């Protein structure tokens, strides 16, 4: 899913994202606001993953 589509559907996707990455808080999701790079960064920060790992997870989740 590209960043524009993700941002446009963010309100619908937030719950799904929080189920997958439960360490992300509502505040985190508000900051992310549908931006793929922000989501990848927060996953890195909260889960201690490399950028490549986080990007792969995000890409696989939104396929």
Phi, psi and omega in degrees: 000131180281165186298322180296316179293320179298315180296319181294330182256014190303318182300323179285328185276340186305314181297319179296318179295318182291329176293317182289315183241079187296343179283348179282126181274171175300321177297318177301315182294326177293322179291319181298315175045041176082006181271120183302315183296324177293319178298313179301315180298317180293323177295318176303311185295312186283330186248358178066035181263159174286163179301318181297317179297314181296318178297319179297315179299315181297314181298316180293321181294324184262011176289000000 
